[in-house]
Amino acid sequence: MVDLRSQYLKIKTQIDQAVLRVIEETSFINGPAVTEFSSNLASYVEVDHVIPCANGTDALQIALMALGLKPGDEVIVPCFTYVATAEVIALLQLKPVLTDVDPKTFNITAELIEKAITSRTRAIVPVHLFGQNADMEDIMHLARKHNLFVIEDAAQSLGSEYRFSDGKSKKSGTVADIGCTSFFPSKNLGCYGDGGAIMTNNSKLAHKIRMIANHGQSKKYFHEVIGVNSRLDTIQAAVLNVKLRYLDGYAESRRTVASYYDRQLNELDWLEIPIREKKSTHVFHQYTLKLTDPKDRDRLRDFLLSRGVPSMIYYPVPLHLQQAFKTSEKNTGDYPVAELLCSQVLSLPIHTEMTEEDLNLITSSIKSFK
């Protein structure tokens, strides 16, 4: 699904030098590369504050901790997403309130969110799934109307842009009160281990987030709040400093692959190619097909595998049907779009090192399926 080795070989000299510099300096914890990366990423996304942390899940948890929410407060999230988005809400004794998603973009919408708002709602966590942004203008308008916090889960969309109706645009993760992202190796900006970051233009929130990520202290051994220990490793920061220079190029490579898939698969009446959100650019963390007949999905996956073509199902089970989140309040049929998508979606290989030979094998195999 992702060829990280070939990508590394193209920038091997720069990566190796950056990593060796950290080792030679023995600056393994909060070394200069971490500060440098924080500044470089802030400049790239045009945000005032970037606080690196250990991984994307920590980023979401720390962001929620910074908002001063109380046990039982409700946080709205889509039920068609990776578990981490809702997991951290439950871990903090908050209540994840799930919503369905748009059947075309797979993202949460303001209309769906509004139906889920109650007197206990305190925050919304839109997930920019597969590489394009949810409609943040409408979501932010709704949040301000109800005095709610918004945390963007931009783990799959870093580098994409959201366009407002007035023509202005902002990078993914910088529209809401707080944005979170992940540098898991397979992400568009991936390191060689775990890593994450939190983004905000709110200086007061940034100060609290920094404290929480560092054991609740702004001055060593003086702990003002309960915090966690969540640091971006200096070696990973050094890797990310190199790869950040190539992020826009990586996105363009992924768009080229997506365009090839579009041209080859668009005429097949038994599947749907990804729909682009009009207000968002797409960085194609995933290229996800939707099979018209759910019975075809697993059959196609097995057929592709028999021809040496990998594929993945993101995601096979919606959150409300996961054992960890099952309650008497949530039953099969409550979120029909998410449930149907879990039986329809299939993601194809998409990465920066794909060749025309790769793409021809994949698309010709799909076209020969029926």
C-alpha positions as CSV (number, residue, x, y, z in Angstrom):
1,M,0.0,0.0,0.0
2,V,2.9,2.3,0.8
3,D,6.5,2.1,-0.5
4,L,8.5,3.8,2.3
5,R,11.8,2.3,1.3
6,S,11.8,3.7,-2.2
7,Q,10.8,7.1,-0.8
8,Y,13.6,6.9,1.7
9,L,16.2,6.0,-0.9
10,K,15.5,9.2,-2.9
11,I,16.3,11.4,0.1
12,K,18.7,9.0,1.9
13,T,21.7,11.3,2.1
14,Q,19.7,14.1,3.7
15,I,17.9,11.8,6.1
16,D,21.1,10.0,7.1
17,Q,22.9,13.3,7.8
18,A,20.1,14.6,9.8
19,V,19.8,11.5,12.0
20,L,23.6,11.3,12.5
21,R,23.7,14.9,13.5
22,V,21.2,14.1,16.4
23,I,23.3,11.1,17.4
24,E,26.6,13.1,17.3
25,E,25.0,15.9,19.4
26,T,23.5,13.3,21.7
27,S,20.4,15.6,21.8
28,F,17.9,12.8,22.1
29,I,15.2,14.5,24.1
30,N,13.8,17.9,23.1
31,G,16.9,18.5,21.0
32,P,17.3,21.4,18.5
33,A,15.7,19.5,15.7
34,V,12.4,19.4,17.6
35,T,12.3,23.2,18.0
36,E,13.4,23.6,14.4
37,F,10.6,21.3,13.2
38,S,8.0,23.0,15.3
39,S,9.0,26.4,13.7
40,N,9.1,24.9,10.2
41,L,5.7,23.3,10.4
42,A,4.2,26.4,11.9
43,S,5.5,28.4,8.9
44,Y,4.3,25.8,6.5
45,V,0.7,25.7,7.8
46,E,0.7,29.4,8.7
47,V,-0.3,29.0,12.3
48,D,1.1,30.7,15.4
49,H,1.8,27.7,17.6
50,V,2.8,24.1,16.8
51,I,3.4,21.8,19.8
52,P,5.0,18.5,18.8
53,C,4.1,15.4,20.8
54,A,4.6,11.6,20.8
55,N,1.8,10.6,18.4
56,G,-1.5,11.6,16.8
57,T,-3.6,10.0,19.5
58,D,-1.8,11.9,22.2
59,A,-2.4,15.1,20.2
60,L,-6.1,14.6,20.4
61,Q,-6.1,13.7,24.0
62,I,-3.9,16.7,25.0
63,A,-6.1,19.0,23.0
64,L,-9.2,17.8,24.8
65,M,-7.4,18.1,28.2
66,A,-6.6,21.7,27.4
67,L,-10.2,22.7,27.0
68,G,-11.2,22.2,30.7
69,L,-14.0,19.8,29.9
70,K,-15.7,17.9,32.8
71,P,-16.6,14.3,33.1
72,G,-19.9,13.6,31.3
73,D,-19.5,16.6,28.9
74,E,-20.4,15.5,25.3
75,V,-18.0,15.7,22.3
76,I,-19.4,15.1,18.8
77,V,-17.4,12.8,16.5
78,P,-18.2,10.9,13.3
79,C,-18.8,7.2,13.7
80,F,-17.0,6.4,10.4
81,T,-13.4,7.0,11.5
82,Y,-10.4,5.4,13.2
83,V,-11.0,4.5,16.8
84,A,-8.5,7.0,18.2
85,T,-10.8,10.0,17.6
86,A,-13.4,8.6,20.0
87,E,-11.1,6.6,22.2
88,V,-9.5,9.6,23.8
89,I,-12.8,11.2,24.5
90,A,-13.9,8.1,26.5
91,L,-10.5,7.9,28.2
92,L,-11.1,11.4,29.7
93,Q,-14.5,10.3,31.0
94,L,-16.2,12.5,28.4
95,K,-19.1,11.2,26.3
96,P,-18.4,10.6,22.6
97,V,-21.6,11.4,20.7
98,L,-21.5,9.8,17.3
99,T,-22.9,11.1,14.1
100,D,-23.4,9.7,10.6
101,V,-21.4,11.1,7.7
102,D,-21.9,12.4,4.2
103,P,-22.2,9.4,1.8
104,K,-20.1,11.1,-0.9
105,T,-17.3,12.8,0.9
106,F,-17.3,10.4,4.0
107,N,-17.0,13.5,6.2
108,I,-19.1,14.9,9.0
109,T,-21.4,17.9,8.1
110,A,-22.8,20.8,10.0
111,E,-26.3,19.5,9.4
112,L,-25.5,16.1,10.9
113,I,-23.7,17.8,13.9
114,E,-26.6,20.1,14.7
115,K,-28.9,17.1,15.1
116,A,-26.6,15.7,17.8
117,I,-26.2,18.9,19.9
118,T,-27.6,18.8,23.4
119,S,-27.3,21.0,26.5
120,R,-24.2,18.9,27.5
121,T,-22.4,19.3,24.2
122,R,-19.0,21.1,24.6
123,A,-16.9,20.3,21.6
124,I,-16.9,18.9,18.0
125,V,-14.1,16.8,16.5
126,P,-14.4,16.8,12.7
127,V,-12.2,14.2,11.0
128,H,-10.8,15.2,7.6
129,L,-11.0,11.7,6.2
130,F,-8.8,10.3,3.5
131,G,-7.1,13.6,2.7
132,Q,-9.8,16.3,2.3
133,N,-11.4,18.7,4.7
134,A,-14.9,18.6,6.1
135,D,-16.9,21.8,5.4
136,M,-15.2,23.8,8.1
137,E,-16.9,27.1,7.4
138,D,-20.4,25.7,8.2
139,I,-19.0,23.7,11.1
140,M,-17.3,26.8,12.7
141,H,-20.4,28.9,12.2
142,L,-22.5,26.2,14.0
143,A,-19.9,25.9,16.7
144,R,-19.9,29.7,17.4
145,K,-23.7,29.7,17.4
146,H,-23.7,27.1,20.2
147,N,-20.5,28.3,21.9
148,L,-18.7,25.0,21.2
149,F,-15.0,24.2,20.9
150,V,-13.8,22.6,17.6
151,I,-10.7,20.3,17.3
152,E,-9.8,19.3,13.8
153,D,-8.4,15.8,13.3
154,A,-6.1,16.5,10.4
155,A,-4.1,13.2,10.7
156,Q,-4.9,12.3,7.1
157,S,-5.2,15.8,5.6
158,L,-2.0,17.7,6.4
159,G,-1.0,19.8,3.5
160,S,-4.5,20.2,2.1
161,E,-6.3,23.6,2.0
162,Y,-9.8,24.6,2.9
163,R,-11.3,27.4,0.8
164,F,-13.9,29.8,2.4
165,S,-16.8,31.3,0.5
166,D,-15.0,34.7,0.5
167,G,-12.1,33.2,-1.5
168,K,-9.6,33.0,1.4
169,S,-8.1,29.7,2.3
170,K,-6.4,28.0,5.3
171,K,-4.3,24.9,5.7
172,S,-6.0,21.9,7.2
173,G,-5.7,21.8,11.0
174,T,-5.6,25.6,11.3
175,V,-9.3,26.6,11.0
176,A,-10.6,25.5,14.3
177,D,-9.6,26.3,17.9
178,I,-7.1,23.4,17.8
179,G,-5.8,21.1,15.1
180,C,-4.2,17.7,15.6
181,T,-2.1,15.6,13.2
182,S,-0.1,12.4,13.1
183,F,3.3,11.5,11.7
184,F,2.7,7.8,11.6
185,P,5.1,6.4,8.9
186,S,2.3,5.8,6.3
187,K,1.0,9.4,6.6
188,N,1.6,11.9,3.9
189,L,4.2,13.5,6.2
190,G,5.4,10.4,8.0
191,C,8.4,9.9,10.3
192,Y,10.3,6.7,10.9
193,G,8.4,5.8,14.1
194,D,5.6,7.6,16.0
195,G,5.0,11.3,16.2
196,G,2.3,13.9,16.3
197,A,1.6,17.6,16.7
198,I,-1.0,20.1,17.9
199,M,-1.7,23.4,16.2
200,T,-3.4,26.6,17.4
201,N,-3.5,30.3,16.9
202,N,-4.7,30.8,20.5
203,S,-1.7,31.7,22.7
204,K,-3.4,30.9,26.0
205,L,-4.4,27.4,24.7
206,A,-0.9,26.9,23.3
207,H,0.7,27.6,26.7
208,K,-1.6,25.1,28.4
209,I,-1.1,22.5,25.7
210,R,2.7,22.8,26.2
211,M,2.4,22.3,29.9
212,I,0.1,19.3,29.6
213,A,2.4,17.6,27.1
214,N,5.3,18.2,29.6
215,H,4.0,16.8,32.8
216,G,1.9,19.9,33.5
217,Q,4.9,22.1,34.0
218,S,6.1,25.3,32.3
219,K,9.0,25.5,34.7
220,K,10.9,22.4,35.6
221,Y,9.7,20.7,38.8
222,F,6.8,23.1,39.2
223,H,3.6,21.4,38.1
224,E,0.6,23.7,37.5
225,V,-1.8,21.2,36.0
226,I,-2.1,17.4,35.7
227,G,-0.3,16.5,32.5
228,V,1.2,13.7,30.5
229,N,4.6,12.8,29.1
230,S,4.3,13.2,25.3
231,R,7.4,14.2,23.3
232,L,8.3,14.1,19.7
233,D,11.6,12.1,19.6
234,T,14.5,14.3,18.3
235,I,15.5,11.7,15.7
236,Q,11.9,11.7,14.4
237,A,11.9,15.5,14.3
238,A,15.1,15.4,12.2
239,V,13.5,13.1,9.7
240,L,10.4,15.3,9.6
241,N,12.5,18.4,9.0
242,V,13.8,16.8,5.8
243,K,10.5,15.3,4.6
244,L,8.5,18.5,5.2
245,R,10.4,20.1,2.3
246,Y,8.9,17.5,0.0
247,L,5.4,17.4,1.4
248,D,3.8,19.5,-1.4
249,G,5.6,17.3,-4.0
250,Y,4.4,14.2,-2.3
251,A,0.8,15.5,-2.4
252,E,1.2,16.3,-6.1
253,S,2.4,12.7,-6.7
254,R,-0.6,11.3,-4.9
255,R,-2.9,13.6,-7.0
256,T,-1.3,12.3,-10.2
257,V,-2.0,8.7,-9.1
258,A,-5.6,9.7,-8.2
259,S,-6.1,11.3,-11.6
260,Y,-4.9,8.1,-13.3
261,Y,-7.3,6.0,-11.3
262,D,-10.1,8.5,-12.0
263,R,-9.6,8.3,-15.8
264,Q,-9.4,4.5,-15.8
265,L,-12.2,3.7,-13.4
266,N,-14.7,6.5,-13.9
267,E,-16.7,4.6,-16.5
268,L,-17.3,1.5,-14.4
269,D,-20.9,1.6,-13.4
270,W,-20.5,-0.9,-10.5
271,L,-18.2,1.4,-8.4
272,E,-17.8,5.0,-7.5
273,I,-14.5,6.9,-7.5
274,P,-13.8,9.4,-4.7
275,I,-15.8,12.6,-4.7
276,R,-13.9,15.9,-4.2
277,E,-15.3,18.4,-1.6
278,K,-15.7,21.7,-3.5
279,K,-14.2,23.8,-0.8
280,S,-11.1,21.6,-0.1
281,T,-8.1,20.5,-1.9
282,H,-7.4,16.7,-1.6
283,V,-4.0,15.2,-0.7
284,F,-5.2,11.6,-1.1
285,H,-3.9,9.9,2.0
286,Q,-6.2,7.2,0.7
287,Y,-7.9,6.6,-2.6
288,T,-11.1,4.9,-1.6
289,L,-13.6,3.3,-4.0
290,K,-17.2,2.7,-3.1
291,L,-18.7,-0.5,-4.5
292,T,-22.3,-0.2,-5.5
293,D,-23.1,-3.7,-4.4
294,P,-21.6,-4.5,-1.0
295,K,-21.3,-8.2,-2.1
296,D,-18.7,-7.2,-4.6
297,R,-16.3,-5.5,-2.1
298,D,-14.8,-8.6,-0.5
299,R,-14.9,-10.5,-3.8
300,L,-12.9,-7.6,-5.5
301,R,-10.4,-7.5,-2.7
302,D,-9.7,-11.3,-3.0
303,F,-9.5,-11.0,-6.8
304,L,-7.0,-8.2,-6.6
305,L,-4.9,-10.1,-4.1
306,S,-4.8,-13.1,-6.4
307,R,-3.2,-10.8,-8.9
308,G,-0.7,-9.4,-6.5
309,V,-2.5,-6.2,-5.8
310,P,-3.0,-5.2,-2.1
311,S,-6.0,-3.2,-0.9
312,M,-7.4,-2.2,2.5
313,I,-10.7,-1.6,4.1
314,Y,-10.9,1.7,6.0
315,Y,-13.0,0.9,8.0
316,P,-14.7,-2.5,8.3
317,V,-16.8,-1.6,11.4
318,P,-18.4,1.7,12.4
319,L,-17.6,3.0,15.9
320,H,-21.1,2.4,17.3
321,L,-20.8,-1.3,16.5
322,Q,-17.3,-1.7,18.0
323,Q,-17.5,-3.8,21.2
324,A,-15.7,-1.0,23.1
325,F,-18.4,1.5,22.2
326,K,-21.5,-0.7,22.2
327,T,-24.3,0.5,24.5
328,S,-28.0,-0.1,24.7
329,E,-28.5,3.3,23.1
330,K,-26.8,2.4,19.9
331,N,-28.0,-0.3,17.6
332,T,-27.5,-1.6,14.1
333,G,-29.3,0.8,11.7
334,D,-28.7,3.9,13.8
335,Y,-26.1,5.3,11.5
336,P,-27.1,3.8,8.1
337,V,-24.6,5.7,5.9
338,A,-21.6,4.6,8.0
339,E,-22.8,1.1,8.2
340,L,-23.3,0.9,4.5
341,L,-19.9,2.5,3.8
342,C,-18.2,-0.1,6.0
343,S,-19.5,-2.8,3.6
344,Q,-18.7,-0.9,0.4
345,V,-15.4,0.9,0.7
346,L,-12.0,-0.4,-0.6
347,S,-8.8,1.6,-0.7
348,L,-6.3,1.2,-3.4
349,P,-2.5,1.6,-3.2
350,I,-1.5,5.2,-3.4
351,H,1.9,6.6,-2.6
352,T,4.7,8.8,-4.0
353,E,6.7,6.1,-5.7
354,M,4.1,4.4,-7.9
355,T,5.0,3.7,-11.5
356,E,2.8,3.5,-14.6
357,E,3.3,-0.2,-14.6
358,D,2.0,-0.4,-11.1
359,L,-1.1,1.7,-12.0
360,N,-1.8,-0.3,-15.2
361,L,-1.7,-3.6,-13.3
362,I,-4.1,-2.3,-10.6
363,T,-6.6,-0.6,-13.0
364,S,-6.5,-3.4,-15.6
365,S,-7.2,-5.9,-12.8
366,I,-10.2,-4.0,-11.6
367,K,-11.6,-3.6,-15.1
368,S,-11.3,-7.3,-15.6
369,F,-13.2,-8.2,-12.5
370,K,-16.5,-8.0,-14.3
